[in-house]
Structure formats: structure tokens, C-alpha cells
Amino acid sequence: MMKILVVDDERMIRNGIKAMLERRFTDSEILVAADGIEALAFAKEHKLDIVVTDIKMPRMDGIELIENLQDMEWKPFVVILSGYDDFTYAKQAIKYQVMDYLLKPVDRNELFQIIQGAKDKIDARLSLQEDMEEYKSNQLNYLLLNKNVNEEQVKETVQKLQLYPYPNGYFAGIFDFKSSNETLVKEEFFQSIMKQVHQVDNHALCFMDSNADLVVFTEQIDIFDKILEDRHSDIENHLCVAISHKNESIDTLKEAYKQANEALAYKFMFPNQLIFTYEQVEQKQDAFSIDKQLIQKIYNQLGTDRHNEIRASLLSLFNIDEIKDYNICYMEELSQSINTILFDQVFNQIGIEAIEIFKLYDEVGDMYNFDSIHDYFYTVEKLTLRLHDYLKEMKSVYSGESHMEQAIHYIRENAHKDLNMAVVSNHISLNYSYFSHSFKDYTGENFVDYLKKIRIEKAKELLSNMDNKIFEVSESVGFRNPKQFSRVFRDIEGISPKEYREKIKT
């Protein structure tokens, strides 16, 4: 909504102009002030778009008001209103780039035309500003996140964007926000923070990064505490901030952002903490080792009667009293080791086709899929124990030989049909992947090779009857065509079906 301020010491005039503007510009807010001092107070409190001001007023006249408005970050368009047809006033007004100059009594149509012109310019300025902010945000994201950007490119981008040089040094802060209120839009929430930041530091650089977090570069580190303090009572929303060291040169923007990002990673370890500093990161221990033997031990114990030992081993790996003093790299390496040594091995063994818990397996692939170490540990423990129970159950199911004997009997009886492992495993009601491993353990061969041998055995019986043609034998034992039959027969017996028949004939 556009805001227009009418300033005149004569109440009837200012209220009359206000009434005219309200009837014409219904989507605008029209304010009034009796003199320059009152108008300046309005300008500091509101983001004014247009000021229509008289020249001769008590306490502070129109020219002095215009002069003070030049110091505002958002400079409104100014229209001078005066009963004095004096070139001196016009000359002073031109000095401050006043938009237009109207004489009293005001011509309604002329006033409307001037205000509409100002409105068009404001819309264009806002559009240009939005485009510039989006361009600046895109450039900064590329600058900060692209590993191939060198120091010289940083300097060029800083100059191109005409960023404030921060002569007294600056801090990089990254705000991360989560809300239980689904109707609250993150971007709108961050916009309110940006507004608050700029009220304190009009040189602050604020933008949303590609992680949808709010990045703030500012000289005033106290801003971060102030924002958190103002929003601390909002229990529905959790806002935290990570802060870099103080950086002296604008050319080190990339390093400052990196420091803040490294500090922000620790919200995974301490989800209730509000402020994370790079100084705290530097105090973390870099010397640590991952107990890979313990992870392998957990893998070996899956499916046994060692449920309590498995759980105790997991708790040992995730000992928060020790981990809290380590660099976050410990958790990243631990997560990778658990995936590789434990979960990947299990799923490579039993397959994933019939495992309902594959979604958990996919989720724990990246610890940063979780808000905190507590959520991550809970899911790792849940997946591990479910796999443990699953393997234990499977061992119980497959402990006897009856299922494999059923499978072999079914294969021999139906080898001439379009048979595959899915059909057989389904027939005896066993898991496809586990059946594959169990079948090979029981027979010493994989399913496909075993089926070929059964079919060739039957073919040899049929070939002994000289009345059976070779293509008929091929079809009778389940091969799609004689060529395939001849190739498989030769692979297994070392001779062709024709040569085999001639051999037994003699």
C-alpha cells in the first residue's frame, strides 16, 4: 500500500487535499501533518512514498523538511505546495530534486496527474529494486557456494554489486528457522527479520541462500542477540543463528560464510541451542577414531540372541558425553561407517525387494535428513533392531530343509513351463531374495543354472527315443527355440543334441 503524507499548517487545506486523494487513490494510505517537525517524525516511523508539503510553516518549513528527508534511506517523492509564486522557493526545491511544484489553490486534476506520475515511478523503482535484490542474491549464492570461485573473482563480484566495504570489519550470520505453525511461511518470517536488521544497521547485507536460510553480513554483532531475544517467547518457532569470526575485508565474504555454515552444522548436535559461533567450532577435538570393529561386531550379531549386546554397542557408538566435544566430522564419519559396514552389507545379503523397512535404510543414508542426533540415533537403532528381528525370523523359517525340497520337487515337475525364481519362491511362500541365497546354499548352484541342468537331463531322456524330433524335444523341456536348446545342451554336455543322439545310437 502506497503511503502519502500531506503537510500543511492550515487544517482545512491539509484535510481537503487528504479527502481528494482518498477518493481518487483508494488503495493508498493518506496521512497528514501540521508542520515539518511532525512530518519528519512520520517519515522516521513510516516508509513514506510521497510527501506533499507546504513551504511556509511554523517550527520547520517545507524546505528544511525536504533537506532532512534527503538523509532517509528510502527517499520519498516530494511535491511542493505553496501560495507563493516565488522563483527562490522553486530554485531551492530543484536543488533537492523535488518532483513537482504546485501553487495554491490546487488544481484537482493537476494534483491527481502528479500523484499518478509519482505512483508509476514508485512501482518502477520497486520492480527494479526487486530485480536487483534477486540478481544480488543469485550472484552471492554463486560466489559463496561455488568451490571454483577464486579470490580475484570474489573481488570482481564485490565491486560489481557495489557492496558496502565494512571498514570496521563485519560478521557473517546464518539464521535457521523451523516452525510448528504450518501456515507461517519461512520467507515471510525472514523478511520480518531483514526489516528489523536494517532498522539497526542500514548497511547490513541480507539474502536467502540456496539452503533457504537467511544470511546476514553486518558490522554489529549485537543484532543477532537482539533478534533472538525478541523472538525467544515464540514457542511455536525455533530460530537459531550461527556466527563467523570478525572479518576485516569484504573480499573474505566467502570465508566468513563458510565459518558460519560450519558453526551451523552443530545444531544437529545441540538442537535446543540458539547461538553457534565459529569460536566454539575451533575448540572441538579433531583427534578421534571410529570404532569400526564394534560396527562389524554389531553386523555379526544380527539375527542371533545378542539383542541386548547390539543395543549396548549402538549406545556406546553414540555416547553423547564424548561426542559433544568432537568436531562434527566425527558424526559424519560414524554415519558413513554405519552405512557401509552395517546396513549396506545386510541389504546386499538379503536384498531390498521384499523389505518394508527399505525406507528407513534410505533415510539413514544421510544423517542431515534428521533435525538432531537424537532423531538420527533413534532411527539407526530402530532400523538395526528391525533387521536383527527380521534375520532372526528368517533363520528360523529356513532352518529346515523342507522348503528347499519343496522347491526342487516343484522345479522338476514344472521345468517344461515358463519357470523363474519368482514363481518358485512365491509357490513355497518364501522371500524372493532370501530364497535366492538359500537355494544356492542348499544346491551349490544358482537357480538359472540348476533349472538348465534339470531341463537337459529331461532332454537326454527324450532324445533316447529316436522318434522324437530335436525341435520337439526342445519345446517339451521348456526352451523357447531349438537354437537356445542346442547352445545350452552343448554348454553342459560338450556336444550338440544331434551328436548326443548319434552317440547313444551307436
C-alpha positions in Angstrom: 0.0 0.0 0.0 1.4 3.4 -1.0 1.7 6.0 1.8 1.2 9.7 1.0 1.8 12.4 3.6 0.2 15.8 3.3 1.9 18.6 5.2 0.3 22.0 5.7 -0.2 24.2 8.8 -3.7 25.1 7.7 -6.0 22.2 8.8 -8.7 22.8 6.2 -6.2 22.7 3.4 -4.5 19.5 4.5 -7.7 17.8 5.3 -9.2 18.9 2.0 -6.3 17.5 0.0 -6.4 14.3 2.1 -10.1 13.9 1.2 -9.4 14.4 -2.5 -6.6 11.9 -2.6 -8.6 9.3 -0.6 -11.4 9.4 -3.1 -9.0 9.0 -6.1 -6.3 6.7 -4.7 -8.4 4.2 -2.7 -5.5 1.7 -2.4 -3.3 4.3 -0.7 -2.9 5.4 2.9 -3.2 9.2 3.3 -1.5 10.8 6.4 -1.5 14.4 7.5 1.0 16.6 9.4 0.8 20.2 10.6 4.4 21.2 10.2 7.9 19.9 9.2 8.8 18.5 12.6 5.6 16.4 12.8 6.1 15.3 9.2 9.7 14.3 9.9 8.5 12.2 12.8 6.1 10.4 10.4 8.9 9.8 7.9 11.0 8.1 10.6 8.2 5.9 11.7 6.6 5.1 8.3 8.2 4.3 4.9 6.6 7.2 3.0 6.3 7.1 -0.7 5.1 10.7 -1.5 5.2 13.9 0.6 3.0 16.8 -0.5 4.3 19.7 1.6 3.6 23.4 2.1 6.6 25.8 2.1 5.9 28.3 4.7 5.1 26.6 8.1 6.0 27.3 11.8 8.7 25.4 13.6 10.1 23.8 10.5 9.3 25.0 7.0 9.0 22.8 3.8 12.5 23.4 2.5 14.1 22.4 5.8 11.8 19.3 5.8 12.9 18.4 2.3 16.5 18.8 3.3 16.1 16.4 6.2 14.3 13.9 4.0 17.4 13.5 1.9 19.1 11.7 4.8 16.4 9.0 4.8 17.3 5.6 3.4 14.1 5.4 1.5 13.6 8.9 0.0 10.0 9.8 -0.8 9.0 11.7 -3.9 8.3 15.3 -2.9 5.6 17.7 -4.3 5.9 21.3 -3.1 2.6 23.1 -2.4 2.7 26.9 -1.9 0.8 30.1 -2.2 3.9 32.0 -3.0 4.8 32.2 -6.7 8.4 32.8 -5.9 11.3 31.6 -8.0 13.5 31.4 -4.9 11.5 28.5 -3.5 11.4 26.7 -6.8 15.1 27.1 -7.1 15.7 25.6 -3.7 13.3 22.8 -4.5 15.1 21.9 -7.7 18.3 21.6 -5.7 16.8 18.7 -3.8 15.3 17.1 -6.9 11.7 17.8 -5.9 9.3 16.0 -8.3 6.9 19.0 -8.9 5.8 22.4 -7.7 2.1 23.3 -7.3 0.6 26.7 -6.5 -2.4 27.2 -4.3 -5.3 26.9 -4.8 -4.5 23.4 -6.0 -6.0 22.2 -9.3 -7.5 18.8 -8.6 -6.7 17.3 -11.9 -3.1 18.6 -11.9 -2.6 17.1 -8.4 -4.0 13.8 -9.5 -1.8 13.7 -12.5 1.3 14.5 -10.5 0.5 11.8 -7.8 -0.2 9.2 -10.5 3.1 10.0 -12.1 4.8 9.6 -8.8 3.0 6.3 -8.2 4.2 5.0 -11.6 7.8 5.9 -10.8 7.5 4.2 -7.4 6.1 1.0 -9.0 9.0 1.0 -11.4 11.5 1.7 -8.6 10.2 -1.2 -6.6 10.3 -3.5 -9.6 13.8 -2.5 -10.3 14.8 -2.9 -6.7 13.2 -6.4 -6.5 15.1 -7.4 -9.7 18.3 -6.1 -8.3 17.8 -7.9 -5.0 17.1 -11.1 -6.8 20.2 -10.6 -9.0 22.3 -9.8 -6.0 21.1 -12.9 -4.1 21.8 -15.1 -7.1 25.3 -13.7 -7.5 26.1 -14.0 -3.8 24.9 -17.6 -3.8 27.1 -18.5 -6.7 30.0 -16.6 -5.1 29.6 -18.3 -1.7 28.7 -21.9 -2.7 30.9 -22.4 -5.8 34.1 -24.1 -4.8 35.8 -23.0 -8.0 35.4 -19.2 -7.4 38.9 -17.7 -6.6 39.8 -14.6 -4.6 40.1 -12.5 -7.7 36.5 -13.4 -8.8 35.3 -12.5 -5.3 36.8 -9.1 -5.6 35.3 -8.5 -9.0 31.8 -9.6 -7.8 32.0 -7.4 -4.7 32.9 -4.4 -6.9 30.2 -5.2 -9.5 27.5 -5.4 -6.8 28.8 -2.3 -5.1 28.7 -3.9 -1.7 29.4 -1.8 1.4 33.1 -2.2 2.3 32.6 -2.6 6.1 35.7 -0.5 7.1 35.3 -1.6 10.7 35.0 -5.3 9.9 31.9 -7.4 9.8 30.4 -10.7 10.9 28.5 -13.3 8.8 25.4 -14.8 10.5 23.1 -17.6 9.2 19.6 -17.8 10.7 18.0 -21.3 10.6 14.3 -21.5 11.3 11.8 -24.3 11.9 8.1 -23.8 12.8 5.4 -26.0 14.1 2.9 -23.5 12.6 2.3 -24.8 9.1 0.6 -21.5 8.0 3.8 -19.5 8.7 5.8 -19.1 5.6 9.6 -19.2 6.2 10.3 -16.5 3.6 7.8 -14.1 5.2 9.3 -14.8 8.6 12.8 -14.0 7.3 11.5 -10.8 5.6 10.4 -9.5 9.0 13.9 -10.3 10.4 15.5 -8.4 7.5 13.4 -5.4 8.2 14.5 -5.5 11.9 18.2 -5.8 10.9 18.0 -2.8 8.5 16.4 -0.7 11.2 19.5 -1.2 13.3 22.2 -1.4 10.5 21.2 0.1 7.2 24.4 -1.2 5.7 23.6 -4.8 6.5 23.6 -7.3 3.6 20.7 -9.8 3.9 19.6 -12.5 1.5 18.3 -16.1 1.4 20.8 -18.7 0.4 20.2 -21.9 -1.6 19.5 -23.8 1.7 16.6 -21.4 2.3 18.4 -19.9 5.3 18.8 -16.2 6.0 22.3 -14.9 5.6 23.2 -11.5 7.2 26.5 -9.6 6.9 26.7 -6.8 9.5 29.2 -4.7 11.4 27.0 -5.1 14.6 27.2 -8.5 16.2 24.7 -7.4 18.9 22.0 -7.6 16.2 21.9 -11.4 16.4 21.3 -11.4 20.1 18.6 -8.8 19.8 16.7 -10.7 17.1 16.8 -13.9 19.1 15.7 -12.1 22.3 12.7 -10.5 20.5 11.5 -13.9 19.3 12.5 -16.1 22.2 9.0 -16.2 23.7 7.5 -17.6 20.4 7.4 -21.2 21.4 5.9 -22.4 18.1 9.0 -21.4 16.2 12.7 -22.4 16.8 15.1 -19.8 15.5 18.9 -20.2 15.8 21.9 -18.4 14.4 25.5 -19.3 13.6 28.1 -16.5 13.6 31.5 -16.3 12.0 34.7 -14.7 13.3 35.0 -10.9 12.7 36.4 -10.5 9.2 38.3 -7.3 8.3 38.0 -7.4 4.5 34.9 -7.5 2.3 36.9 -9.8 0.0 36.7 -12.6 2.6 32.9 -12.9 2.3 33.3 -16.5 1.1 35.4 -17.5 4.1 33.1 -15.7 6.6 30.1 -17.5 5.1 31.9 -20.9 5.3 32.7 -20.3 9.0 29.1 -19.5 9.8 28.0 -22.6 7.9 30.4 -24.8 9.8 29.1 -23.4 13.1 25.5 -24.0 12.0 26.2 -27.7 11.4 26.4 -28.1 15.2 22.6 -27.6 15.6 22.4 -31.3 14.7 24.3 -32.0 17.9 22.7 -29.3 20.1 19.1 -28.8 18.7 18.0 -26.5 21.6 20.9 -24.2 21.4 20.2 -20.7 20.0 23.6 -19.3 19.1 26.6 -21.2 17.5 29.9 -19.4 16.9 32.9 -20.4 14.9 35.0 -19.8 18.0 33.1 -22.8 19.6 33.9 -24.9 16.4 37.6 -24.2 16.8 37.5 -25.6 20.3 36.2 -29.0 19.2 38.6 -32.0 19.2 39.8 -33.1 15.7 41.6 -36.2 17.0 39.2 -39.1 17.1 38.8 -42.6 15.7 35.7 -44.5 14.6 35.4 -48.0 16.3 34.8 -49.9 13.0 35.4 -53.2 14.8 32.4 -52.5 17.0 30.2 -51.8 14.0 31.4 -55.1 12.4 30.6 -56.8 15.6 27.0 -55.5 15.5 26.7 -56.8 12.0 28.0 -60.2 13.0 25.5 -60.4 15.9 22.4 -59.6 13.8 19.9 -62.5 13.8 21.5 -64.1 16.9 20.3 -64.0 20.6 22.5 -60.9 21.2 19.7 -58.3 21.2 21.0 -56.5 24.4 24.6 -56.5 23.2 23.6 -54.9 19.9 21.7 -52.2 21.7 24.6 -51.6 24.1 27.1 -51.3 21.2 24.9 -48.7 19.5 24.7 -46.7 22.7 28.5 -46.9 23.0 29.0 -45.6 19.5 26.6 -42.7 20.2 27.9 -41.7 23.6 26.8 -38.1 23.7 29.1 -37.2 26.6 32.1 -38.0 24.4 30.7 -36.9 21.0 29.7 -33.4 22.2 33.4 -32.5 22.4 34.3 -33.8 19.0 34.3 -32.0 15.7 31.1 -32.7 13.7 33.3 -34.7 11.3 33.2 -37.5 13.9 29.4 -37.9 13.4 29.7 -37.6 9.6 32.4 -40.4 9.5 30.4 -42.5 12.0 27.3 -42.2 9.9 29.3 -43.3 6.8 30.8 -46.2 8.5 27.5 -47.5 9.9 26.0 -47.3 6.4 29.0 -49.1 4.7 29.8 -51.7 7.3 26.4 -52.4 8.8 23.4 -51.5 6.6 24.9 -51.9 3.1 26.3 -55.4 4.0 22.9 -56.5 5.3 20.9 -55.3 2.3 23.5 -56.7 -0.1 23.0 -60.0 1.5 19.2 -60.2 1.8 18.2 -57.7 -1.0 15.7 -54.9 -0.7 12.8 -56.0 -2.9 10.7 -57.5 -0.1 11.9 -55.4 2.8 9.3 -53.0 4.0 11.9 -51.2 6.0 13.9 -50.1 3.0 12.5 -46.5 3.5 14.4 -46.4 6.8 17.5 -47.6 5.1 17.2 -44.9 2.5 16.6 -42.2 5.2 19.6 -43.1 7.4 21.9 -42.7 4.3 22.4 -39.1 5.2 22.4 -38.0 8.9 21.4 -34.5 7.9 18.0 -35.9 6.9 17.3 -35.5 10.6 16.9 -32.5 12.8 19.1 -33.8 15.6 21.5 -36.6 16.7 18.7 -37.9 18.9 16.3 -38.4 16.0 19.1 -39.9 13.9 20.2 -42.3 16.7 16.5 -43.4 17.2 16.1 -44.3 13.5 19.5 -46.1 13.3 18.6 -48.1 16.4 15.1 -48.8 15.1 16.4 -50.0 11.7 19.2 -52.1 13.3 16.9 -53.9 15.6 14.2 -54.5 12.9 16.9 -56.0 10.7 18.0 -58.1 13.7 14.5 -59.4 14.2 14.0 -60.0 10.5 17.2 -62.0 10.1 16.4 -64.0 13.3 12.9 -64.8 11.9 14.3 -65.8 8.5 16.9 -68.1 10.1 14.0 -69.8 12.0 12.0 -70.1 8.8 14.8 -71.5 6.7 16.4 -73.7 9.4 14.9 -76.9 8.0 15.4 -78.4 4.5 11.7 -78.9 3.8 11.3 -75.7 1.9 14.2 -76.4 -0.4 13.0 -79.9 -1.0 9.6 -78.5 -1.9 11.2 -76.0 -4.3 13.3 -78.7 -6.0 10.2 -81.0 -6.4 8.2 -78.1 -7.9 11.1 -77.3 -10.4 11.4 -80.9 -11.6 7.6 -81.2 -12.1 7.3 -77.9 -13.9 10.7 -77.4 -15.6 8.9 -77.6 -19.0 6.9 -74.5 -18.2 7.9 -70.8 -18.3 9.5 -71.0 -14.9 11.6 -68.5 -13.0 12.7 -67.9 -9.4 9.9 -65.5 -8.6 7.3 -68.2 -9.5 9.0 -70.8 -7.3 9.6 -68.6 -4.3 6.0 -67.5 -4.4 4.8 -71.1 -4.7 6.5 -72.1 -1.5 5.7 -68.7 0.2 9.3 -67.5 0.8 11.0 -64.2 0.4 12.5 -63.8 -3.1 15.9 -62.5 -2.1 16.4 -64.9 0.8 15.2 -67.8 -1.3 17.8 -67.0 -3.9 20.6 -67.2 -1.2 19.2 -70.2 0.5 18.7 -72.1 -2.8 22.3 -71.6 -3.7 23.5 -72.7 -0.3 21.4 -75.8 -0.5 22.1 -76.9 -4.1 25.5 -75.3 -4.7 24.2 -73.6 -7.8 22.2 -70.6 -8.7 18.6 -71.0 -9.8 19.1 -70.5 -13.5 22.0 -73.0 -13.8 20.1 -75.6 -11.8 17.0 -75.2 -14.0 19.1 -75.6 -17.2 20.5 -78.9 -15.8 17.1 -80.3 -14.9 15.8 -79.5 -18.5 18.9 -81.0 -20.1 18.5 -84.2 -18.0 14.9 -84.5 -19.2 16.0 -83.7 -22.8 18.5 -86.6 -22.8 15.8 -89.0 -21.8 13.6 -87.8 -24.7 16.5 -87.9 -27.2 17.0 -91.6 -26.5 13.6 -92.1 -28.2 14.6 -91.8 -31.9 11.0 -90.9 -32.9 11.3 -87.6 -31.1 12.5 -84.8 -33.3 15.1 -82.4 -31.8 12.8 -79.3 -32.1 10.0 -81.3 -30.3 12.4 -82.2 -27.5 13.5 -78.6 -27.2 9.9 -77.4 -26.8 9.0 -80.3 -24.5 11.6 -79.4 -21.9 10.9 -75.7 -21.8 13.2 -74.0 -24.3 11.9 -71.2 -26.5 13.6 -72.3 -29.6 16.0 -75.1 -30.9 19.0 -72.7 -31.2 18.8 -71.9 -27.5 18.3 -75.5 -26.6 21.4 -76.6 -28.7 23.6 -73.9 -27.2 22.7 -74.8 -23.6 23.0 -78.5 -24.3 26.5 -78.0 -25.8 27.5 -75.8 -22.8 26.5 -78.6 -20.3 27.3 -81.8 -22.2 30.1 -80.6 -24.5 28.3 -81.9 -27.6 25.2 -80.9 -29.6 21.8 -82.7 -29.2 22.3 -84.3 -32.6 25.8 -85.6 -31.7 24.5 -86.9 -28.4 21.7 -88.9 -30.2 24.2 -90.4 -32.7 26.5 -91.4 -29.8 23.8 -93.3 -27.9 22.5 -94.8 -31.1 25.8 -96.5 -31.7 
